[in-house]
Amino acid sequence: MSTSSGAGAPARGPDRLTDHDTTIIGRARQIAGMSGAAAVRACYGTAAVSYADTARAYAKALDQATWVIGELLAIIERLTDGGPQ
């Protein structure tokens, strides 16, 4: 039996991506292409904020990136553990 990480639906097979997996991969692509200014705009709607707000926006982006990396590692682990022996 294979499962995806988190609250995602169970995998259809050990070598297939679930809808949850696809969503996580999409989020990873968005984060990877995001500049620092884009992270601030995403958080506050403008790039004109204080240094403290900028730091909070960067911290939020880093937190999201950390979560996505963990999810990607879980996907990789599931795919490699469930693959052909």
N, C-alpha and C positions, 0 to 999 in steps of 0.2 A: 504494500500500500504506500502510495506517495502522497505527500501533502505539500502545499505551498506554505510559505511563512506567513505569519500574521493572520489577519482575518480573511485572506483570500480563499477562493473556492479550491477544493481539492484538484490536483492535477489530473488531466485526462490520461496521462501516461508519463512515465519517468523522463521521457525525452521531449516532452511537449510543453510549451509555454501556456500558462493559464491567462485568463483575462487580467488577473491581479499582476502577474509577471509583466505583461505588456504595459500596464499602467505604470509600474515601477520603472521600467526601462525608459518610458516616455518622460517621466519626471527627472530621471538621471540625465537625459539628454538636455532638458531645459536648464537644469542647474549647471551642467558643464559649460553651456554656452552663455551663461549669465556673467556680465561684468559687475564690478563693485557698484558702479552707478546704477545699473539695472536692479541690483538687489535693493538699493535704497529706494528707488522709485516703486518697486513692487511692494515694499513694506509701507511707504508713506505717501505714495502717489506723486511725489516730487523729489527732485535731487537737492533742493535747497532746504536743508535741515541742519540742525546743530551737530557738532562733533559727537555728542553723546548719542543722538538719534542715529547717526551714521554707524557708530559702534554697535548699537543695538541691532540695526538692520544687518550688519555683517555677522553678528553672533547668531541671529535667526537663520540666515542663509547657511552658515556653517552647521548649525543644528540640523537643518533639513538635509544637507549633504551627508552628514554623518548617518542619519537615519536611512537615507537611500542607499548608501554604501552597504550598510548592514543587510538591507533587503536584497540587494544584488548578490551579496555573498551567500545568502540563504538560497537564492535561486540557483546559483552555480553549484552549491553543495548538493542540492536536490538533484540537479541534472547529472552531476558526476557520480553520485552514490547510486542512482537508479539506472544508470546506463548499462550497456552490455558488459559482462564480466570478462 
